[in-house]
């Protein structure tokens, strides 16, 4: 005489079957989420770890089409407090039409010049903002006594695309930011992001350089691409699984339908044999 499984055995078989089906269709979590995970291999871990030979920061150099904020202040003994007075407005029109930028903003032309009205044309191409400040200060001394000059790149932006919380242009204040600062401003990486192959496209002197960096290692602090430059493009690729998960949406739907059909068939078969 044949003995068919009872309700308890059928339920157990169903649970095992469902576990098997969903194990085939469930997501596999990407590895290497942890930043700087190589520090665990350091002999001083988990104590204080000191890295040396870090990449030094270098000031950005002014390029054509950069928009500069230039202010020239002089001491005014006739004012009520004897304070400095901004005379940048007398330096002429900035030529910048975008209302986003404040007054006293000047766009560097294709030849590397800006026009400062009374001071005249000043070539700033290839200079850092510190060097530009000193050059303008020397020229302004012909018109003002002890001028105070400030120069700042106001359109310092990088673009972030791919697997981040927020894609788009990121404005950098202060002209100094690392790749980690940019990723934080972009909402950090998604779980589906490749952390070992972040692509940076850097445009300098009419050439584009492509480089990849790995933020899972502390050696990122030694990379020449650790500090971003204006107009850098940062692209974070999705993992292989993420791409497959997107490209195979139809295949997933079919697999889910097949799994559901199998479950229904199993339940019907269990009823028939009782």
Backbone as numpy.savetxt, mean C-alpha at the origin, in Angstrom:
# Nx Ny Nz CAx CAy CAz Cx Cy Cz
-30.95 -64.38 7.84 -31.79 -63.18 7.84 -30.91 -61.93 7.84
-31.25 -60.99 6.94 -30.44 -59.77 6.85 -30.87 -58.77 7.92
-29.85 -58.12 8.49 -30.12 -57.08 9.50 -29.74 -55.72 8.90
-30.71 -54.84 8.81 -30.47 -53.51 8.24 -30.18 -52.53 9.38
-29.47 -51.54 9.07 -29.11 -50.58 10.12 -30.33 -49.86 10.68
-30.33 -49.64 11.97 -31.41 -48.91 12.62 -31.23 -47.41 12.47
-32.06 -46.69 13.20 -32.01 -45.22 13.11 -30.65 -44.67 13.56
-30.11 -45.21 14.67 -28.83 -44.71 15.18 -27.71 -44.95 14.20
-27.67 -46.13 13.62 -26.61 -46.45 12.65 -26.77 -45.60 11.40
-28.03 -45.39 10.96 -28.26 -44.56 9.77 -27.80 -43.12 10.00
-28.10 -42.63 11.20 -27.68 -41.26 11.53 -26.17 -41.15 11.53
-25.49 -42.18 12.09 -24.03 -42.16 12.14 -23.45 -42.20 10.73
-24.03 -43.04 9.88 -23.56 -43.12 8.50 -23.76 -41.78 7.79
-24.90 -41.13 8.06 -25.18 -39.84 7.43 -24.16 -38.79 7.86
-23.82 -38.79 9.15 -22.85 -37.82 9.66 -21.48 -38.04 9.01
-21.07 -39.29 8.90 -19.79 -39.61 8.28 -19.79 -39.18 6.82
-20.90 -39.47 6.14 -21.01 -39.12 4.72 -20.95 -37.61 4.52
-21.69 -36.85 5.34 -21.69 -35.40 5.22 -20.31 -34.82 5.51
-19.62 -35.37 6.50 -18.28 -34.90 6.82 -17.35 -35.09 5.65
-17.49 -36.24 4.98 -16.66 -36.53 3.82 -16.95 -35.57 2.67
-18.25 -35.33 2.41 -18.63 -34.44 1.30 -18.13 -33.03 1.53
-18.39 -32.50 2.73 -18.01 -31.12 2.98 -16.51 -30.93 3.14
-15.79 -32.00 3.47 -14.33 -31.90 3.52 -13.77 -31.72 2.12
-14.48 -32.17 1.11 -14.02 -32.03 -0.26 -14.30 -30.63 -0.80
-15.32 -29.99 -0.27 -15.73 -28.69 -0.82 -15.40 -27.52 0.10
-14.88 -27.79 1.27 -14.59 -26.70 2.19 -13.33 -25.95 1.78
-13.19 -24.74 2.30 -12.05 -23.90 1.97 -10.83 -24.34 2.78
-9.68 -24.26 2.14 -8.42 -24.55 2.81 -7.77 -23.22 3.16
-7.54 -22.99 4.43 -7.00 -21.70 4.86 -5.58 -21.52 4.34
-5.28 -20.34 3.74 -3.92 -20.09 3.26 -2.93 -20.06 4.42
-1.72 -20.47 4.13 -0.67 -20.47 5.15 0.08 -19.15 5.11
1.03 -19.02 6.03 1.92 -17.85 6.06 1.16 -16.54 6.27
0.23 -16.53 7.22 -0.45 -15.29 7.57 0.46 -14.36 8.37
1.39 -14.91 9.10 2.12 -14.17 10.13 3.21 -13.31 9.50
3.24 -12.03 9.89 4.31 -11.15 9.47 5.57 -11.47 10.29
6.72 -11.37 9.69 8.01 -11.56 10.36 8.11 -12.91 11.06
7.53 -13.96 10.46 7.52 -15.25 11.15 8.89 -15.90 11.23
9.88 -15.35 10.50 11.23 -15.91 10.60 11.92 -15.54 11.91
11.35 -14.57 12.64 11.95 -14.18 13.93 11.91 -15.32 14.93
10.99 -16.26 14.73 10.91 -17.40 15.65 12.16 -18.28 15.57
12.89 -18.17 14.48 14.11 -18.96 14.31 15.34 -18.25 14.88
15.17 -17.00 15.31 16.29 -16.24 15.85 16.69 -16.80 17.21
18.01 -16.90 17.50 18.45 -17.47 18.78 17.97 -16.71 20.01
17.62 -15.42 19.85 17.16 -14.62 20.99 15.65 -14.66 21.17
14.94 -15.34 20.27 13.48 -15.42 20.38 13.10 -16.24 21.61
12.08 -15.86 22.40 11.14 -14.74 22.21 11.55 -13.46 22.90
12.83 -13.31 23.21 13.29 -12.11 23.87 13.51 -10.96 22.90
14.32 -10.02 23.31 14.59 -8.84 22.49 15.48 -9.22 21.31
15.05 -8.84 20.11 15.79 -9.15 18.88 16.17 -7.83 18.21
17.45 -7.69 17.90 17.95 -6.46 17.27 18.43 -6.78 15.86
17.89 -6.05 14.90 18.31 -6.20 13.51 19.27 -5.07 13.15
20.29 -5.39 12.37 21.22 -4.36 11.93 21.26 -4.32 10.41
22.07 -3.42 9.87 22.23 -3.26 8.42 20.90 -2.96 7.73
20.07 -2.14 8.38 18.79 -1.78 7.79 18.99 -0.80 6.64
18.04 -0.79 5.72 18.12 0.12 4.58 17.94 1.55 5.07
18.84 2.47 4.76 18.67 3.85 5.21 17.59 4.56 4.40
16.91 5.48 5.05 15.88 6.27 4.36 16.56 7.39 3.57
16.11 7.62 2.35 16.60 8.73 1.54 15.41 9.59 1.13
15.60 10.90 1.17 14.53 11.82 0.82 14.12 11.63 -0.63
12.81 11.76 -0.92 12.36 11.65 -2.31 12.90 12.80 -3.15
13.12 12.53 -4.42 13.60 13.57 -5.34 12.45 14.09 -6.18
12.50 15.37 -6.44 11.43 16.04 -7.17 11.47 15.62 -8.63
10.29 15.31 -9.16 10.16 14.87 -10.54 9.20 15.78 -11.29
9.23 15.68 -12.61 8.28 16.45 -13.42 6.86 16.07 -13.05
5.98 17.05 -13.03 4.55 16.91 -12.69 4.30 16.80 -11.19
5.34 16.82 -10.37 5.12 16.92 -8.93 4.49 18.27 -8.63
3.64 18.29 -7.62 3.06 19.55 -7.15 3.69 19.88 -5.81
4.31 21.03 -5.74 5.06 21.44 -4.55 4.34 22.56 -3.82
4.30 22.46 -2.52 3.87 23.57 -1.69 5.11 24.36 -1.32
5.16 25.61 -1.74 6.33 26.45 -1.47 5.87 27.69 -0.71
6.43 27.90 0.46 6.12 29.11 1.23 7.42 29.84 1.53
7.34 31.16 1.44 8.48 32.03 1.77 8.00 33.02 2.82
8.62 32.99 3.98 8.24 33.89 5.06 9.41 34.79 5.41
9.09 36.04 5.74 10.13 37.00 6.16 9.69 37.67 7.45
10.66 38.14 8.18 10.36 38.82 9.44 9.81 40.21 9.14
8.68 40.55 9.76 8.01 41.83 9.54 7.99 42.63 10.84
8.94 43.54 11.01 8.99 44.32 12.26 7.83 45.29 12.40
7.09 45.56 11.31 5.97 46.51 11.36 4.68 45.87 11.84
4.66 44.54 11.91 3.45 43.88 12.37 3.32 44.06 13.88
2.13 43.80 14.40 1.86 44.04 15.82 2.78 43.21 16.71
3.08 42.00 16.30 3.90 41.13 17.13 5.31 40.96 16.57
5.59 41.65 15.47 6.90 41.49 14.88 7.14 40.09 14.38
6.08 39.41 13.92 6.18 38.01 13.51 6.53 37.90 12.04
6.71 36.65 11.61 7.01 36.41 10.20 5.74 36.54 9.38
5.90 36.94 8.12 4.79 37.14 7.21 5.02 36.30 5.97
3.95 35.61 5.55 4.05 34.78 4.35 3.95 35.67 3.12
5.03 35.71 2.34 5.04 36.53 1.13 4.94 35.65 -0.12
4.60 34.39 0.07 4.51 33.48 -1.07 3.47 33.95 -2.07
2.40 34.59 -1.55 1.34 35.05 -2.45 1.83 36.06 -3.45
2.88 36.82 -3.08 3.42 37.81 -4.00 4.36 37.18 -5.02
4.52 35.87 -4.88 5.45 35.19 -5.78 4.80 34.83 -7.10
3.55 35.18 -7.27 2.89 34.92 -8.54 1.94 33.75 -8.48
1.25 33.51 -9.60 0.28 32.43 -9.66 0.97 31.09 -9.69
0.40 30.11 -9.02 1.02 28.79 -8.97 0.81 28.02 -10.26
-0.25 28.32 -10.98 -0.53 27.58 -12.20 -1.20 26.25 -11.96
-1.51 25.93 -10.69 -2.19 24.68 -10.35 -3.69 24.94 -10.31
-4.43 24.29 -11.18 -5.86 24.54 -11.30 -6.70 23.70 -10.36
-6.16 22.60 -9.87 -6.93 21.68 -9.04 -7.23 22.32 -7.69
-8.51 22.43 -7.37 -8.91 23.07 -6.12 -8.52 22.24 -4.90
-8.12 21.00 -5.13 -7.74 20.14 -4.01 -6.48 20.65 -3.32
-5.65 21.33 -4.08 -4.39 21.80 -3.54 -4.51 23.26 -3.11
-3.83 23.57 -2.01 -3.94 24.90 -1.43 -3.19 25.92 -2.28
-3.35 27.19 -1.89 -2.59 28.25 -2.53 -1.10 28.01 -2.29
-0.28 28.66 -3.08 1.18 28.50 -2.99 1.63 27.10 -3.41
0.84 26.45 -4.26 1.23 25.16 -4.81 1.70 25.37 -6.24
2.80 24.72 -6.60 3.40 24.93 -7.91 3.68 23.58 -8.55
3.29 23.45 -9.82 3.53 22.19 -10.52 4.85 22.28 -11.28
5.67 21.24 -11.09 6.95 21.17 -11.78 6.68 20.84 -13.25
7.21 21.67 -14.15 6.95 21.43 -15.57 7.83 20.31 -16.10
7.65 19.98 -17.38 8.36 18.84 -17.96 9.87 19.01 -17.96
10.32 20.27 -17.88 11.76 20.53 -17.85 12.30 20.66 -16.43
11.39 20.54 -15.44 11.84 20.55 -14.05 11.81 21.90 -13.37
11.10 22.89 -13.95 11.08 24.23 -13.39 9.75 24.55 -12.73
9.80 25.47 -11.75 8.61 26.15 -11.25 8.89 27.65 -11.34
7.83 28.44 -11.42 7.99 29.89 -11.50 7.47 30.52 -10.22
8.38 31.23 -9.54 8.05 31.85 -8.26 7.93 33.36 -8.37
7.34 33.82 -9.46 7.07 35.25 -9.61 8.32 36.10 -9.48
8.43 36.84 -8.37 9.55 37.76 -8.18 10.88 37.01 -8.14
10.87 35.82 -7.61 12.11 35.03 -7.55 12.47 34.52 -8.94
11.47 34.24 -9.76 11.72 33.79 -11.12 11.65 32.28 -11.26
12.16 31.78 -12.39 12.16 30.35 -12.65 13.26 29.68 -11.83
12.88 28.56 -11.22 13.84 27.80 -10.42 13.76 26.34 -10.86
14.88 25.76 -11.23 14.89 24.36 -11.64 15.11 23.47 -10.42
14.13 22.60 -10.16 14.17 21.75 -8.98 14.22 20.27 -9.31
14.19 19.94 -10.60 14.18 18.54 -11.01 15.39 17.79 -10.46
15.13 16.65 -9.81 16.19 15.81 -9.29 16.68 16.20 -7.90
16.16 17.29 -7.36 16.56 17.71 -6.02 15.63 17.11 -4.98
16.13 16.94 -3.76 15.25 16.60 -2.65 14.55 17.87 -2.20
13.53 17.74 -1.39 12.84 18.94 -0.91 13.76 19.79 -0.03
14.69 19.15 0.66 15.67 19.89 1.47 16.58 20.71 0.57
17.07 20.10 -0.51 17.93 20.82 -1.44 17.16 21.93 -2.15
15.90 21.65 -2.48 15.07 22.66 -3.14 14.85 23.87 -2.22
14.64 23.59 -0.95 14.44 24.68 0.02 15.66 25.59 0.09
16.85 24.99 0.13 18.06 25.79 0.22 18.30 26.60 -1.06
17.99 25.99 -2.22 18.18 26.71 -3.48 17.24 27.91 -3.55
15.97 27.70 -3.22 15.01 28.80 -3.26 15.38 29.87 -2.24
15.86 29.45 -1.11 16.26 30.41 -0.06 17.39 31.32 -0.55
18.37 30.75 -1.24 19.48 31.55 -1.74 18.99 32.56 -2.79
18.07 32.15 -3.66 17.54 33.05 -4.67 16.65 34.12 -4.04
15.90 33.73 -3.00 14.99 34.68 -2.34 15.75 35.75 -1.56
16.98 35.49 -1.19 17.77 36.47 -0.43 18.04 37.74 -1.24
17.88 37.64 -2.55 18.07 38.83 -3.39 16.90 39.80 -3.24
15.78 39.31 -2.68 14.58 40.13 -2.56 14.12 40.30 -1.12
14.46 39.36 -0.24 13.99 39.39 1.14 15.16 39.16 2.08
15.06 39.76 3.25 16.09 39.58 4.25 15.76 38.36 5.11
16.72 37.46 5.19 16.58 36.24 6.01 15.26 35.50 5.75
14.98 35.12 4.52 13.72 34.42 4.24 13.71 33.02 4.84
12.52 32.60 5.23 12.32 31.23 5.71 11.53 30.48 4.65
12.10 29.43 4.11 11.49 28.73 2.98 11.11 27.31 3.40
9.94 26.89 2.99 9.49 25.52 3.20 9.02 24.94 1.86
9.43 23.71 1.59 9.05 23.03 0.36 8.55 21.64 0.72
7.41 21.29 0.14 6.82 19.98 0.45 6.09 19.46 -0.78
6.24 18.15 -1.06 5.51 17.52 -2.17 4.10 17.21 -1.69
3.10 17.83 -2.29 1.73 17.66 -1.79 0.95 16.58 -2.53
1.46 16.13 -3.67 0.78 15.04 -4.38 1.56 13.74 -4.28
2.16 13.53 -3.13 2.91 12.28 -2.89 1.89 11.16 -2.65
1.71 10.32 -3.66 0.72 9.25 -3.59 1.31 7.95 -4.12
0.79 6.85 -3.61 1.08 5.53 -4.17 -0.27 4.85 -4.42
-0.28 3.91 -5.34 -1.51 3.20 -5.69 -1.40 1.75 -5.25
-2.45 1.28 -4.57 -2.49 -0.10 -4.08 -3.63 -0.84 -4.75
-3.32 -1.98 -5.34 -4.32 -2.81 -6.01 -4.23 -4.24 -5.51
-5.29 -4.99 -5.70 -5.27 -6.41 -5.37 -5.94 -6.74 -4.05
-5.35 -7.69 -3.33 -5.97 -8.28 -2.15 -5.72 -7.46 -0.88
-6.33 -6.27 -0.84 -6.25 -5.42 0.35 -7.67 -4.99 0.72
-7.79 -4.41 1.91 -9.11 -3.99 2.36 -9.69 -2.86 1.53
-8.81 -1.95 1.05 -9.29 -0.80 0.28 -8.27 -0.48 -0.81
-8.67 -0.67 -2.06 -7.76 -0.38 -3.17 -7.89 1.10 -3.55
-6.85 1.61 -4.23 -6.90 2.99 -4.68 -5.63 3.74 -4.33
-5.68 5.05 -4.55 -4.54 5.92 -4.27 -4.45 6.21 -2.78
-3.25 6.13 -2.27 -2.99 6.42 -0.85 -2.12 7.66 -0.76
-2.61 8.69 -0.09 -1.82 9.91 0.09 -0.87 9.75 1.27
0.36 10.14 1.05 1.40 10.02 2.08 1.70 11.40 2.64
1.50 11.57 3.92 1.82 12.83 4.57 3.24 12.77 5.11
3.98 13.83 4.90 5.33 13.88 5.42 6.37 13.27 4.50
5.93 12.71 3.36 6.83 12.20 2.33 7.61 10.96 2.74
7.39 10.43 3.92 8.13 9.25 4.37 7.14 8.19 4.82
7.17 7.04 4.15 6.29 5.93 4.51 6.90 4.64 4.01
6.71 3.58 4.77 7.20 2.26 4.38 6.07 1.47 3.74
6.41 0.33 3.18 5.39 -0.54 2.59 4.40 -0.98 3.65
4.84 -1.14 4.89 3.95 -1.53 5.97 2.96 -0.41 6.30
3.44 0.83 6.27 2.54 1.97 6.50 1.45 2.02 5.44
1.85 1.79 4.19 0.89 1.84 3.08 -0.15 0.74 3.20
0.29 -0.47 3.53 -0.66 -1.57 3.67 -1.64 -1.31 4.82
-1.15 -0.68 5.88 -2.04 -0.34 6.99 -3.09 0.67 6.54
-2.68 1.67 5.75 -3.62 2.67 5.25 -4.61 2.06 4.26
-4.20 0.97 3.61 -5.07 0.30 2.64 -5.95 -0.75 3.29
-5.98 -0.81 4.61 -6.85 -1.76 5.30 -6.25 -3.13 5.50
-4.93 -3.26 5.33 -4.19 -4.50 5.53 -4.53 -5.52 4.44
-3.76 -6.60 4.43 -3.95 -7.65 3.43 -5.13 -8.54 3.78
-5.79 -9.03 2.75 -6.85 -10.00 2.95 -6.24 -11.38 3.21
-7.01 -12.29 3.79 -6.49 -13.65 4.02 -6.05 -14.34 2.73
-6.62 -13.93 1.60 -6.31 -14.56 0.32 -5.11 -13.94 -0.38
-4.38 -13.04 0.30 -3.27 -12.33 -0.34 -1.97 -13.14 -0.26
-1.18 -13.01 -1.32 0.17 -13.58 -1.31 1.08 -12.62 -0.56
1.58 -13.05 0.57 2.41 -12.18 1.39 3.90 -12.26 1.04
4.26 -13.27 0.30 5.67 -13.46 -0.03 6.05 -12.87 -1.39
5.09 -12.41 -2.14 5.39 -11.93 -3.49 4.62 -10.64 -3.79
4.78 -9.64 -2.94 4.13 -8.35 -3.17 4.91 -7.61 -4.26
4.21 -7.20 -5.29 4.85 -6.58 -6.46 4.84 -5.06 -6.32
5.99 -4.46 -6.57 6.12 -3.00 -6.58 6.64 -2.57 -7.95
5.89 -1.71 -8.60 6.31 -1.12 -9.88 6.71 0.32 -9.61
7.97 0.64 -9.85 8.50 1.97 -9.53 8.95 2.67 -10.80
8.42 3.87 -11.04 8.76 4.65 -12.22 9.75 5.74 -11.85
10.90 5.70 -12.51 11.94 6.70 -12.29 12.67 6.95 -13.60
12.82 8.21 -13.95 13.57 8.60 -15.15 13.06 7.88 -16.40
11.74 7.85 -16.55 11.10 7.25 -17.72 11.35 5.75 -17.85
11.68 5.10 -16.76 11.82 3.64 -16.75 10.99 3.08 -15.59
10.53 1.85 -15.76 9.75 1.19 -14.72 10.53 -0.03 -14.24
10.69 -0.13 -12.93 11.37 -1.26 -12.32 10.35 -2.08 -11.54
10.33 -3.39 -11.78 9.44 -4.29 -11.06 10.26 -5.09 -10.04
9.75 -5.13 -8.83 10.44 -5.88 -7.77 9.40 -6.54 -6.87
9.79 -7.62 -6.23 8.89 -8.33 -5.31 9.52 -8.36 -3.92
8.66 -8.20 -2.92 9.14 -8.24 -1.54 8.30 -9.22 -0.73
8.88 -9.69 0.34 8.26 -10.70 1.21 8.10 -10.09 2.60
6.83 -9.90 3.02 6.62 -9.29 4.34 6.47 -10.33 5.44
6.70 -11.61 5.11 6.69 -12.62 6.16 8.06 -12.75 6.81
9.03 -12.02 6.31 10.38 -12.06 6.87 10.80 -10.68 7.35
11.57 -10.63 8.41 12.04 -9.36 8.95 13.08 -8.70 8.04
13.60 -9.45 7.08 14.57 -8.87 6.15 13.95 -7.81 5.26
12.64 -7.66 5.32 11.99 -6.61 4.54 12.55 -5.24 4.92
13.03 -5.09 6.15 13.60 -3.82 6.60 14.91 -3.51 5.89
15.47 -4.49 5.21 16.72 -4.30 4.49 16.50 -4.11 2.99
15.26 -4.19 2.56 14.95 -4.10 1.13 15.02 -2.65 0.65
15.57 -2.41 -0.54 15.57 -1.05 -1.09 14.17 -0.57 -1.45
13.18 -1.47 -1.36 11.79 -1.10 -1.65 10.96 -1.01 -0.37
11.64 -1.01 0.78 10.91 -0.92 2.05 10.22 0.44 2.15
10.92 1.51 1.77 10.31 2.84 1.76 9.73 3.10 0.36
8.49 3.55 0.33 7.84 3.81 -0.95 8.28 5.16 -1.50
8.09 5.32 -2.82 8.36 6.58 -3.48 7.09 7.02 -4.21
7.03 8.32 -4.52 5.83 8.83 -5.16 5.57 8.09 -6.47
4.29 7.81 -6.68 3.79 7.11 -7.86 4.16 5.63 -7.91
4.59 5.05 -6.81 4.77 3.59 -6.75 3.42 2.91 -6.95
3.43 1.78 -7.65 2.25 0.94 -7.80 2.51 -0.35 -7.04
1.64 -0.66 -6.09 1.79 -1.86 -5.27 0.64 -2.81 -5.58
1.00 -4.00 -6.01 -0.03 -4.98 -6.38 0.15 -6.24 -5.56
-0.94 -6.66 -4.90 -0.93 -7.86 -4.08 -1.74 -8.93 -4.79
-1.08 -9.99 -5.20 -1.75 -11.07 -5.92 -2.57 -11.94 -4.98
-3.64 -12.55 -5.49 -4.37 -13.55 -4.70 -3.59 -14.86 -4.71
-3.82 -15.67 -3.72 -3.19 -16.98 -3.68 -3.76 -17.85 -4.80
-3.06 -18.94 -5.09 -3.52 -19.85 -6.14 -4.91 -20.39 -5.81
-5.13 -20.73 -4.54 -6.44 -21.25 -4.15 -7.53 -20.21 -4.35
-7.20 -18.93 -4.04 -8.20 -17.88 -4.20 -8.59 -17.72 -5.66
-7.60 -17.79 -6.56 -7.91 -17.68 -7.98 -8.77 -18.85 -8.44
-8.40 -20.04 -8.01 -9.19 -21.21 -8.39 -10.59 -21.12 -7.82
-10.69 -20.60 -6.61 -11.99 -20.49 -5.96 -12.90 -19.54 -6.72
-12.32 -18.52 -7.36 -13.09 -17.56 -8.14 -13.40 -18.10 -9.53
-12.37 -18.66 -10.16 -12.53 -19.13 -11.54 -13.46 -20.34 -11.65
-13.53 -21.15 -10.60 -14.30 -22.39 -10.67 -15.64 -22.29 -9.96
-16.27 -21.12 -10.00 -17.54 -20.95 -9.30 -18.62 -21.88 -9.86
-18.62 -22.06 -11.17 -19.61 -22.97 -11.77 -19.35 -24.41 -11.34
-18.06 -24.77 -11.33 -17.71 -26.12 -10.91 -18.10 -26.36 -9.46
-17.96 -25.34 -8.64 -18.35 -25.48 -7.23 -19.86 -25.69 -7.13
-20.61 -24.92 -7.92 -22.07 -25.05 -7.89 -22.49 -26.47 -8.28
-21.80 -27.02 -9.29 -22.11 -28.39 -9.71 -21.79 -29.38 -8.61
-20.62 -29.15 -7.95 -20.23 -30.08 -6.88 -21.21 -30.02 -5.71
-21.70 -28.79 -5.39 -22.68 -28.67 -4.32 -23.99 -29.37 -4.68
-24.40 -29.22 -5.95 -25.62 -29.88 -6.40 -25.47 -31.40 -6.33
-24.30 -31.88 -6.75 -24.05 -33.32 -6.70 -24.07 -33.83 -5.27
-23.46 -33.04 -4.36 -23.44 -33.44 -2.96 -24.86 -33.49 -2.39
-25.65 -32.45 -2.71 -27.03 -32.40 -2.21 -27.84 -33.58 -2.75
-27.66 -33.90 -4.03 -28.36 -35.03 -4.64 -27.97 -36.33 -3.96
-26.69 -36.47 -3.64 -26.21 -37.69 -2.98 -26.83 -37.85 -1.60
-26.97 -36.71 -0.89 -27.55 -36.76 0.45 -29.01 -37.20 0.38
-29.74 -36.59 -0.57 -31.15 -36.95 -0.72 -31.28 -38.43 -1.09
-30.45 -38.90 -1.99 -30.49 -40.31 -2.41 -30.19 -41.23 -1.23
-29.23 -40.81 -0.40 -28.87 -41.63 0.76 -30.04 -41.72 1.74
-30.72 -40.59 1.96 -31.85 -40.59 2.89 -33.00 -41.45 2.37
-33.26 -41.35 1.06 -34.32 -42.18 0.48 -33.97 -43.65 0.56
-32.71 -43.97 0.30 -32.29 -45.37 0.38 -32.42 -45.91 1.81
-32.11 -45.06 2.77 -32.22 -45.48 4.19 -33.67 -45.79 4.55
-34.61 -45.01 4.01 -36.04 -45.26 4.28 -36.50 -46.57 3.64
-36.01 -46.82 2.42 -36.48 -48.00 1.68 -36.05 -49.29 2.36
-34.82 -49.31 2.88 -34.30 -50.57 3.44 -34.78 -50.82 4.84
-35.49 -49.88 5.45 -35.98 -50.11 6.81 -37.17 -51.06 6.80
